[in-house]
Amino acid sequence: MRSIAVINQKGGVGKTTSSVNLAAALAKTGRRVCVMDLDPQAHASLHFGITAVGDQPSMYEILCGDASIEQARCKVNDCLSVVPSNLDLAAAELELAGEVGREMILRDRLEDDAEPFDYLILDCPPSLGVLTINALVAVDEVFLPLQPHFLALHGLSKLLRTVEVVSRRLNSKLRLSGVMLCMYDSNTRLAAEVSTDIDEFFQATGGGRAFFRGAKFFNTRIRRNIRLAEAPSFGQSIFEYSPDSNGAVDYHALAEEVIEQEAAAVVTPERMAA
């Protein structure tokens, strides 16, 4: 199983949109996919038309030990499931602050879950707190969505430093394996220039840093598309809401690139030794 955390401490860069629609695209190929919503705003859950209210357990109950992942998981279709979130999860940051080994809680819960999946995708909150650290400890890979804007690089070093520290101290298997550009406007020179800058940044800094050596800067650009913005209000992925839109085309292409990574051996023995 490939376990992937989709993270960026900056909001509004397409993180949840990418988590949901990449998962849906992978599921359309027949892969079994589970999305875990670690954001108290619960936007990924709402995107699938799921609300964790009443007796429905959520990520909050999982992290607090009151429910198992199996009890909280909701089925979207035969190949796609989601573990929902709600606003209660915001309290987990405070409640877990004094917990011994709080960074390992989600990893331990996942080890107790026997359900087989091909992909586990964690949609993380736009912060670098306890919830995001739990995600980084629990997974093997990080995908980083970026907006083609000069401010996209603002705070990027801090984010990468956090991932590197977790990789070095808490999860030796953790690697940044994918960088995706979202809300791309091919008609502007700015988008092309920033894309080049980001590519050069990773090429220049990645060679000596094991945790993102070999990270793939995906060729697919997720274009600006109003259909992607509309789909969540209908509780659907882009493939149900507007299957012929540019958004559906782009996320299908991104899923193909992600699948191709498997053939390229995302985590090779050489990188593990590094």
Contacts in CASP RR format, 6 or more apart in sequence:
PFRMAT RR
TARGET T0000
AUTHOR 0000-0000-0000
METHOD contacts of the structure
MODEL  1
MRSIAVINQKGGVGKTTSSVNLAAALAKTGRRVCVMDLDPQAHASLHFGI
TAVGDQPSMYEILCGDASIEQARCKVNDCLSVVPSNLDLAAAELELAGEV
GREMILRDRLEDDAEPFDYLILDCPPSLGVLTINALVAVDEVFLPLQPHF
LALHGLSKLLRTVEVVSRRLNSKLRLSGVMLCMYDSNTRLAAEVSTDIDE
FFQATGGGRAFFRGAKFFNTRIRRNIRLAEAPSFGQSIFEYSPDSNGAVD
YHALAEEVIEQEAAAVVTPERMAA
1 116 0 8 1.000
1 117 0 8 1.000
1 118 0 8 1.000
1 119 0 8 1.000
1 120 0 8 1.000
2 118 0 8 1.000
2 119 0 8 1.000
2 120 0 8 1.000
2 140 0 8 1.000
2 141 0 8 1.000
2 262 0 8 1.000
2 266 0 8 1.000
3 110 0 8 1.000
3 119 0 8 1.000
3 120 0 8 1.000
3 122 0 8 1.000
3 138 0 8 1.000
3 139 0 8 1.000
3 140 0 8 1.000
3 141 0 8 1.000
4 119 0 8 1.000
4 120 0 8 1.000
4 121 0 8 1.000
4 122 0 8 1.000
4 139 0 8 1.000
4 140 0 8 1.000
4 141 0 8 1.000
4 142 0 8 1.000
4 143 0 8 1.000
4 177 0 8 1.000
5 122 0 8 1.000
5 124 0 8 1.000
5 132 0 8 1.000
5 135 0 8 1.000
5 136 0 8 1.000
5 138 0 8 1.000
5 139 0 8 1.000
5 141 0 8 1.000
5 142 0 8 1.000
5 143 0 8 1.000
6 15 0 8 1.000
6 18 0 8 1.000
6 19 0 8 1.000
6 22 0 8 1.000
6 121 0 8 1.000
6 122 0 8 1.000
6 123 0 8 1.000
6 124 0 8 1.000
6 142 0 8 1.000
6 143 0 8 1.000
6 144 0 8 1.000
6 145 0 8 1.000
7 15 0 8 1.000
7 124 0 8 1.000
7 132 0 8 1.000
7 135 0 8 1.000
7 136 0 8 1.000
7 142 0 8 1.000
7 143 0 8 1.000
7 144 0 8 1.000
7 159 0 8 1.000
7 163 0 8 1.000
8 15 0 8 1.000
8 126 0 8 1.000
8 144 0 8 1.000
8 145 0 8 1.000
8 146 0 8 1.000
8 159 0 8 1.000
9 126 0 8 1.000
9 127 0 8 1.000
9 128 0 8 1.000
9 132 0 8 1.000
9 155 0 8 1.000
9 158 0 8 1.000
9 159 0 8 1.000
10 126 0 8 1.000
10 151 0 8 1.000
10 152 0 8 1.000
10 154 0 8 1.000
10 155 0 8 1.000
11 126 0 8 1.000
12 126 0 8 1.000
12 147 0 8 1.000
13 145 0 8 1.000
13 146 0 8 1.000
13 147 0 8 1.000
13 152 0 8 1.000
13 182 0 8 1.000
13 183 0 8 1.000
14 145 0 8 1.000
14 147 0 8 1.000
14 182 0 8 1.000
14 183 0 8 1.000
14 222 0 8 1.000
15 123 0 8 1.000
15 124 0 8 1.000
15 126 0 8 1.000
15 145 0 8 1.000
16 39 0 8 1.000
16 43 0 8 1.000
16 44 0 8 1.000
16 47 0 8 1.000
16 123 0 8 1.000
17 47 0 8 1.000
17 182 0 8 1.000
17 222 0 8 1.000
17 228 0 8 1.000
17 232 0 8 1.000
18 143 0 8 1.000
18 145 0 8 1.000
18 180 0 8 1.000
18 182 0 8 1.000
18 222 0 8 1.000
18 251 0 8 1.000
18 254 0 8 1.000
19 35 0 8 1.000
19 44 0 8 1.000
19 121 0 8 1.000
19 122 0 8 1.000
19 123 0 8 1.000
20 35 0 8 1.000
20 44 0 8 1.000
20 47 0 8 1.000
20 48 0 8 1.000
20 123 0 8 1.000
20 232 0 8 1.000
20 237 0 8 1.000
21 228 0 8 1.000
21 237 0 8 1.000
21 238 0 8 1.000
21 239 0 8 1.000
21 247 0 8 1.000
21 248 0 8 1.000
21 251 0 8 1.000
22 121 0 8 1.000
22 143 0 8 1.000
22 251 0 8 1.000
22 254 0 8 1.000
22 255 0 8 1.000
22 258 0 8 1.000
23 33 0 8 1.000
23 35 0 8 1.000
23 80 0 8 1.000
23 119 0 8 1.000
23 121 0 8 1.000
23 237 0 8 1.000
24 33 0 8 1.000
24 80 0 8 1.000
24 237 0 8 1.000
24 238 0 8 1.000
24 239 0 8 1.000
24 240 0 8 1.000
24 251 0 8 1.000
25 239 0 8 1.000
25 251 0 8 1.000
25 252 0 8 1.000
25 254 0 8 1.000
25 255 0 8 1.000
26 33 0 8 1.000
26 118 0 8 1.000
26 119 0 8 1.000
26 255 0 8 1.000
26 258 0 8 1.000
26 259 0 8 1.000
27 33 0 8 1.000
27 76 0 8 1.000
27 77 0 8 1.000
27 79 0 8 1.000
27 80 0 8 1.000
28 79 0 8 1.000
28 239 0 8 1.000
28 252 0 8 1.000
28 255 0 8 1.000
29 255 0 8 1.000
29 259 0 8 1.000
30 79 0 8 1.000
31 79 0 8 1.000
31 118 0 8 1.000
31 119 0 8 1.000
31 259 0 8 1.000
32 79 0 8 1.000
32 80 0 8 1.000
32 116 0 8 1.000
32 117 0 8 1.000
32 118 0 8 1.000
32 119 0 8 1.000
33 79 0 8 1.000
33 80 0 8 1.000
33 81 0 8 1.000
33 117 0 8 1.000
33 118 0 8 1.000
33 119 0 8 1.000
33 120 0 8 1.000
33 121 0 8 1.000
34 73 0 8 1.000
34 80 0 8 1.000
34 81 0 8 1.000
34 82 0 8 1.000
34 83 0 8 1.000
34 115 0 8 1.000
34 117 0 8 1.000
34 119 0 8 1.000
34 120 0 8 1.000
34 121 0 8 1.000
35 44 0 8 1.000
35 48 0 8 1.000
35 80 0 8 1.000
35 81 0 8 1.000
35 82 0 8 1.000
35 83 0 8 1.000
35 121 0 8 1.000
35 122 0 8 1.000
35 123 0 8 1.000
36 59 0 8 1.000
36 82 0 8 1.000
36 83 0 8 1.000
36 120 0 8 1.000
36 121 0 8 1.000
36 122 0 8 1.000
36 123 0 8 1.000
37 43 0 8 1.000
37 44 0 8 1.000
37 45 0 8 1.000
37 59 0 8 1.000
37 82 0 8 1.000
37 83 0 8 1.000
37 84 0 8 1.000
37 85 0 8 1.000
37 123 0 8 1.000
38 59 0 8 1.000
38 85 0 8 1.000
38 89 0 8 1.000
38 122 0 8 1.000
38 123 0 8 1.000
38 124 0 8 1.000
38 125 0 8 1.000
38 131 0 8 1.000
38 132 0 8 1.000
38 134 0 8 1.000
38 135 0 8 1.000
39 85 0 8 1.000
39 89 0 8 1.000
39 123 0 8 1.000
39 124 0 8 1.000
39 125 0 8 1.000
39 126 0 8 1.000
39 131 0 8 1.000
40 85 0 8 1.000
40 86 0 8 1.000
40 87 0 8 1.000
40 88 0 8 1.000
40 89 0 8 1.000
40 90 0 8 1.000
40 125 0 8 1.000
40 131 0 8 1.000
41 85 0 8 1.000
41 87 0 8 1.000
41 125 0 8 1.000
42 51 0 8 1.000
42 52 0 8 1.000
42 84 0 8 1.000
42 85 0 8 1.000
42 86 0 8 1.000
42 87 0 8 1.000
42 89 0 8 1.000
43 123 0 8 1.000
43 232 0 8 1.000
44 82 0 8 1.000
44 85 0 8 1.000
44 123 0 8 1.000
45 51 0 8 1.000
45 52 0 8 1.000
45 82 0 8 1.000
45 84 0 8 1.000
45 85 0 8 1.000
45 86 0 8 1.000
46 232 0 8 1.000
46 235 0 8 1.000
47 231 0 8 1.000
47 232 0 8 1.000
47 235 0 8 1.000
47 236 0 8 1.000
47 237 0 8 1.000
48 74 0 8 1.000
48 76 0 8 1.000
48 82 0 8 1.000
48 235 0 8 1.000
48 237 0 8 1.000
49 235 0 8 1.000
49 236 0 8 1.000
50 74 0 8 1.000
50 76 0 8 1.000
50 82 0 8 1.000
50 84 0 8 1.000
51 84 0 8 1.000
51 86 0 8 1.000
52 58 0 8 1.000
52 72 0 8 1.000
52 84 0 8 1.000
52 85 0 8 1.000
52 86 0 8 1.000
53 86 0 8 1.000
56 72 0 8 1.000
56 74 0 8 1.000
56 84 0 8 1.000
57 66 0 8 1.000
57 67 0 8 1.000
57 71 0 8 1.000
57 72 0 8 1.000
58 67 0 8 1.000
58 72 0 8 1.000
58 83 0 8 1.000
58 84 0 8 1.000
58 85 0 8 1.000
58 86 0 8 1.000
58 88 0 8 1.000
58 89 0 8 1.000
59 72 0 8 1.000
59 83 0 8 1.000
59 84 0 8 1.000
59 85 0 8 1.000
59 89 0 8 1.000
59 92 0 8 1.000
60 85 0 8 1.000
60 86 0 8 1.000
60 88 0 8 1.000
60 89 0 8 1.000
60 91 0 8 1.000
60 92 0 8 1.000
61 67 0 8 1.000
61 71 0 8 1.000
61 72 0 8 1.000
62 68 0 8 1.000
62 69 0 8 1.000
62 72 0 8 1.000
62 83 0 8 1.000
62 106 0 8 1.000
62 109 0 8 1.000
63 89 0 8 1.000
63 92 0 8 1.000
63 96 0 8 1.000
63 105 0 8 1.000
63 106 0 8 1.000
63 109 0 8 1.000
63 134 0 8 1.000
64 92 0 8 1.000
64 95 0 8 1.000
64 96 0 8 1.000
65 109 0 8 1.000
68 109 0 8 1.000
68 112 0 8 1.000
68 113 0 8 1.000
69 83 0 8 1.000
69 109 0 8 1.000
69 110 0 8 1.000
69 112 0 8 1.000
69 113 0 8 1.000
69 115 0 8 1.000
70 113 0 8 1.000
70 114 0 8 1.000
70 115 0 8 1.000
72 83 0 8 1.000
72 84 0 8 1.000
73 81 0 8 1.000
73 82 0 8 1.000
73 83 0 8 1.000
73 115 0 8 1.000
74 81 0 8 1.000
74 82 0 8 1.000
74 83 0 8 1.000
74 84 0 8 1.000
75 81 0 8 1.000
76 82 0 8 1.000
81 117 0 8 1.000
89 131 0 8 1.000
92 130 0 8 1.000
92 131 0 8 1.000
93 129 0 8 1.000
93 130 0 8 1.000
93 131 0 8 1.000
96 102 0 8 1.000
96 105 0 8 1.000
96 130 0 8 1.000
97 130 0 8 1.000
99 105 0 8 1.000
102 130 0 8 1.000
102 134 0 8 1.000
103 130 0 8 1.000
103 133 0 8 1.000
103 134 0 8 1.000
103 137 0 8 1.000
103 170 0 8 1.000
104 134 0 8 1.000
104 137 0 8 1.000
104 170 0 8 1.000
105 134 0 8 1.000
106 134 0 8 1.000
106 135 0 8 1.000
106 137 0 8 1.000
106 138 0 8 1.000
107 134 0 8 1.000
107 137 0 8 1.000
107 138 0 8 1.000
110 120 0 8 1.000
110 138 0 8 1.000
120 139 0 8 1.000
122 135 0 8 1.000
122 138 0 8 1.000
122 139 0 8 1.000
124 131 0 8 1.000
124 132 0 8 1.000
124 135 0 8 1.000
125 131 0 8 1.000
125 132 0 8 1.000
128 158 0 8 1.000
128 159 0 8 1.000
128 162 0 8 1.000
133 166 0 8 1.000
133 170 0 8 1.000
136 142 0 8 1.000
136 162 0 8 1.000
136 163 0 8 1.000
136 166 0 8 1.000
136 167 0 8 1.000
136 170 0 8 1.000
136 171 0 8 1.000
136 174 0 8 1.000
137 166 0 8 1.000
137 170 0 8 1.000
137 171 0 8 1.000
137 174 0 8 1.000
138 171 0 8 1.000
139 171 0 8 1.000
139 174 0 8 1.000
140 173 0 8 1.000
140 174 0 8 1.000
140 175 0 8 1.000
140 267 0 8 1.000
141 174 0 8 1.000
141 175 0 8 1.000
141 176 0 8 1.000
141 177 0 8 1.000
141 178 0 8 1.000
141 266 0 8 1.000
142 163 0 8 1.000
142 174 0 8 1.000
142 175 0 8 1.000
142 176 0 8 1.000
142 177 0 8 1.000
142 178 0 8 1.000
143 177 0 8 1.000
143 178 0 8 1.000
143 179 0 8 1.000
143 180 0 8 1.000
144 159 0 8 1.000
144 176 0 8 1.000
144 178 0 8 1.000
144 179 0 8 1.000
144 180 0 8 1.000
145 180 0 8 1.000
145 181 0 8 1.000
145 182 0 8 1.000
146 152 0 8 1.000
146 156 0 8 1.000
146 179 0 8 1.000
146 180 0 8 1.000
146 181 0 8 1.000
146 182 0 8 1.000
146 198 0 8 1.000
147 181 0 8 1.000
147 182 0 8 1.000
147 183 0 8 1.000
148 181 0 8 1.000
148 183 0 8 1.000
148 184 0 8 1.000
148 185 0 8 1.000
148 190 0 8 1.000
148 191 0 8 1.000
148 194 0 8 1.000
148 195 0 8 1.000
148 198 0 8 1.000
148 221 0 8 1.000
149 190 0 8 1.000
149 194 0 8 1.000
150 190 0 8 1.000
150 194 0 8 1.000
150 197 0 8 1.000
152 194 0 8 1.000
152 198 0 8 1.000
153 197 0 8 1.000
153 198 0 8 1.000
153 201 0 8 1.000
156 201 0 8 1.000
160 176 0 8 1.000
160 212 0 8 1.000
163 174 0 8 1.000
163 176 0 8 1.000
163 211 0 8 1.000
163 212 0 8 1.000
164 209 0 8 1.000
164 211 0 8 1.000
166 174 0 8 1.000
167 174 0 8 1.000
167 175 0 8 1.000
167 210 0 8 1.000
167 211 0 8 1.000
168 211 0 8 1.000
173 267 0 8 1.000
173 272 0 8 1.000
174 211 0 8 1.000
175 211 0 8 1.000
175 212 0 8 1.000
175 215 0 8 1.000
175 266 0 8 1.000
175 267 0 8 1.000
175 271 0 8 1.000
176 211 0 8 1.000
176 212 0 8 1.000
176 215 0 8 1.000
177 212 0 8 1.000
177 214 0 8 1.000
177 215 0 8 1.000
177 216 0 8 1.000
177 261 0 8 1.000
177 266 0 8 1.000
178 215 0 8 1.000
178 216 0 8 1.000
178 217 0 8 1.000
178 218 0 8 1.000
179 198 0 8 1.000
179 202 0 8 1.000
179 215 0 8 1.000
179 216 0 8 1.000
179 217 0 8 1.000
179 218 0 8 1.000
180 218 0 8 1.000
180 220 0 8 1.000
180 222 0 8 1.000
180 254 0 8 1.000
181 191 0 8 1.000
181 195 0 8 1.000
181 198 0 8 1.000
181 218 0 8 1.000
181 221 0 8 1.000
181 222 0 8 1.000
182 222 0 8 1.000
183 222 0 8 1.000
183 223 0 8 1.000
183 224 0 8 1.000
184 191 0 8 1.000
184 195 0 8 1.000
184 221 0 8 1.000
184 222 0 8 1.000
184 223 0 8 1.000
184 224 0 8 1.000
185 191 0 8 1.000
185 223 0 8 1.000
185 224 0 8 1.000
186 192 0 8 1.000
186 221 0 8 1.000
186 223 0 8 1.000
195 221 0 8 1.000
198 217 0 8 1.000
199 217 0 8 1.000
202 212 0 8 1.000
202 215 0 8 1.000
202 217 0 8 1.000
206 212 0 8 1.000
206 213 0 8 1.000
206 214 0 8 1.000
206 215 0 8 1.000
207 213 0 8 1.000
210 271 0 8 1.000
210 274 0 8 1.000
213 271 0 8 1.000
213 274 0 8 1.000
214 271 0 8 1.000
216 257 0 8 1.000
216 261 0 8 1.000
218 254 0 8 1.000
218 257 0 8 1.000
219 257 0 8 1.000
220 250 0 8 1.000
220 253 0 8 1.000
220 254 0 8 1.000
220 257 0 8 1.000
221 250 0 8 1.000
222 228 0 8 1.000
222 247 0 8 1.000
222 250 0 8 1.000
222 251 0 8 1.000
222 254 0 8 1.000
223 246 0 8 1.000
223 247 0 8 1.000
223 250 0 8 1.000
225 245 0 8 1.000
225 246 0 8 1.000
225 247 0 8 1.000
225 250 0 8 1.000
227 238 0 8 1.000
227 241 0 8 1.000
227 242 0 8 1.000
227 245 0 8 1.000
227 246 0 8 1.000
227 247 0 8 1.000
227 248 0 8 1.000
228 238 0 8 1.000
228 245 0 8 1.000
228 247 0 8 1.000
230 241 0 8 1.000
230 242 0 8 1.000
231 237 0 8 1.000
231 238 0 8 1.000
231 240 0 8 1.000
231 241 0 8 1.000
231 242 0 8 1.000
234 241 0 8 1.000
235 241 0 8 1.000
238 245 0 8 1.000
238 247 0 8 1.000
238 248 0 8 1.000
238 251 0 8 1.000
239 248 0 8 1.000
239 251 0 8 1.000
239 252 0 8 1.000
242 248 0 8 1.000
END
